[in-house]
Every structure is written in structure tokens, then in C-alpha cells.
């Protein structure tokens, strides 16, 4: 089944403890992206990648890192999480970035 | 930054009625897409309309695009309780960066 898989689905962590949210797609998509969703603010793009080793900042990249060493994987790294990064995170992929996106099921992160 | 703004923010209708949601955006686009999100879940791509298209149909969905007014509408005909969800428009803006920018969403409730 064609899908985007995010892990974990839920995560509670403490301020400053580094964490990684994994994202993997099995559709050979070139384009991958991370979004965060907050009440009243909608979905905001964090980072995106047009292909392996090509990444770029979205609208809210501060406090996040990404890497794209393989086409299928696009992990989101929070080096020193803070409470304002408590949010619902979505990974998405697209064949080229111009068509429809396939979204993962989301990761609900709470930073205390 | 949010490109699209949906209207209304919330809509409640009876099963069998039609639901219309509107989206306005600010810049030139390559295409406009509509997504559905069930509570807390990942977004699901519904339909894509290109900037040179004026209307598109998919099952019970009808999308229109007016680039002169920078607006789009999504019509769901003969709504069902299972259509209850949040609906988002997303714009793929003209330019080099392949970023999809989402609106704030319309919460649709279909009452049985």
C-alpha cells in the first residue's frame, strides 16, 4: 500500500531532550515536506526537500533540522525541544511537489 | 505564511444537503488543491485544479476556480454524515519553490 509512515504517533518529552520524528514513504516520491498544525494557525511548513541531499526552509524552520540522505526517508530533528514546539506534526510527500500530497497520520508532540 | 483563507470557518448542514466552501488566495498559482482532514488525522488529497482550468468534478465533488478573483469553491453534493471533517484549500504558487501553502480550513458538520 502506498503510504507515508511517521513514527512515533504520540510523544511526550522534556525540554531540551533531543528527539527525532521519522518519516518514510514507499512511493519513490522526490518531494517531501514537514508541517506543523496548531489551533487557529492552520498548517505551516517547516522544511521541505526536493530530492536527496536537497533541503530548504519553509515558513517556520527555527528549532528544527532535517536531513535527506535517502529518497524514502526525511526525519525531523528537534535538537533542544521547547514547549512552544508542542504541536501536531505531519510529514507529506509528492511525486514532484506540483501534484497532490500524501500525508502521514501525524505525530502529536508534547514538550513539558 | 498562509496563502488561502477559507470561508466559512464552520458549516453545519443536514444530511442530503449540499455544502459549499470557499477559498481566497493572494498570489498567482500553478494549481489549487483541496484536502480533507478527519479530526486529528492526516490530510487526504481530494482534488487538484490547474490554473488554466475553471471547473473540475470528482464523484460528489465539484471545484471551481476563478483566477481573476483569486478564489475557488468546493461543492459537496448530497452530503453524508461521513463527510464531517475539516476541509482545506492549498495553493501551489507560481515561482521556483515547490511549496504548498494551506488555508485555515472549514469545519464541516453533517447532521444525520
Interface residues (C-beta under 8 A of the other chain):
Chain A: X4 X31 X33 X35 X40 X41 X42 X43 X44 X45 X48 X50 X56 X58 X59 X88 X90 X92 X94 X96 X97 X98 X99 X100 X101 X102 X103 X104 X105 X106 X108
Chain B: X1 X2 X30 X31 X33 X35 X40 X41 X42 X43 X44 X45 X48 X88 X90 X92 X97 X98 X99 X100 X101 X102 X103 X104 X105
